[in-house]
């Protein structure tokens, strides 16, 4: 509620930022979840970009609906989720430009060598 004088605290905006970063880094990774279909539910695997796109859309709808005079949000800061998600996407691209990463195969080889060096 924009007119409320009660502050909201929480980490959900930061968690939304992690989701935004995940979208940039792993868009095609399959995410397993339960899809409710009326009285029946099914377990499905969908690409992260679809799941996170639907989640972001739900946050947008809920956020704008919460601006109406008759809406009671129950203490959910939808615009913190939206802002955190967008910040996560943007900052991930910024940091990828500032700190370029070697190809995946090279990173995996370095991790393997490091693990082999420190194994018993």
N, C-alpha and C positions, 0 to 999 in steps of 0.2 A: 504494500500500500504506500504510494508515494507521499501521502499526507500523514503517515504515522510518525510519531515522535519517538517510537521505540526502536532502538537499533537492532539489527539482525547480525548475528555472528555465525560463523561456520566456515567449513573448508570446501563446500560444494563447488564454488567457483574455481578453486585451484584444481579440484578433481576434474572438472569440466575441461580445464586447460590440458590436463594429461590426456583426456580423450581426444582433444583436438590435435595434439602432437601424435598420438597413435594413428589418427586418420592419415596424417601426412606420411608417417614412416611405414605403416603397414596397411595400406588401403585394401589389399586383396586377401589378407589373411582371413580365414573362415572363423566366424564367431558362432558358437553353439548356444542356442537359447530356446525357450519354450514359446511357441506362438499360440495364443489363445484363439480358438475358432468356435465361439459360442460356448456350448457345454463341453466341447471336446478340445483338448490341447494336443499339440504335436511338437516334437523336438526337431528343430531344423538347424542347419548350418548355412549361414549367409555371409557374404563378404563384409568386412568391417565397414566399408564405405556405405553400404545399404543400411546396416544397423545404426551406425552413427548419424547418417543422414536422417533416418526416421526419428532418432532421439532428438536431434537438433530441431527438426520440424515441430515435434511435440513441445519443446521448450518455447519456440517462437509462438505457437498457438496459445499455449498456457500463459505466456508472458503478456501478450496483448489482451487476452481475455481477462487477465487480472487487473487491467486498467479500468475495467467497467465499474460502475458504482455499486452494483449488487454482488460483486465477486468477493468471496472470502478465501484467501490463498492459504490459510493455515500455516503461515510462516515460511513459505517456500520462496526463495529469491530467484525467480526464473531469469531475470535479467542478469544476475550474477553468473548463472550457468551459461547464458548466451555470450556474455562478455568474456568469461573465462575460456570458453571453447574457441572463440575467434582469436583471442590472444595466444592460445596454444598453437593454433594453426600458423598464425603470422610469425610468432617467435621461433617456431621450429624452422620455418623457411629462412629466417634471418640467421639463426645459429648455424644452419647447414651451409649458408654462404660464407659466414665468418670462419667456421671450422670445417673445411672440406674433409670428407671422409674418403679413405681408400676404398677400392672395390670390395664387395662382400667377401670374395674368395680370399683376398689378402688379409682382411680382418680375422676371418675364421682361422687361417693358417697361423697368425700371430697368437691367437687365443689358444690354439692347440699346442703350439710350442711352449707357451707359458705354463699351461697345465701340465705338460709332460715334464718340464723342468722342475716343477714343485711337487710332483707326485712321489709317492713312496715306493 
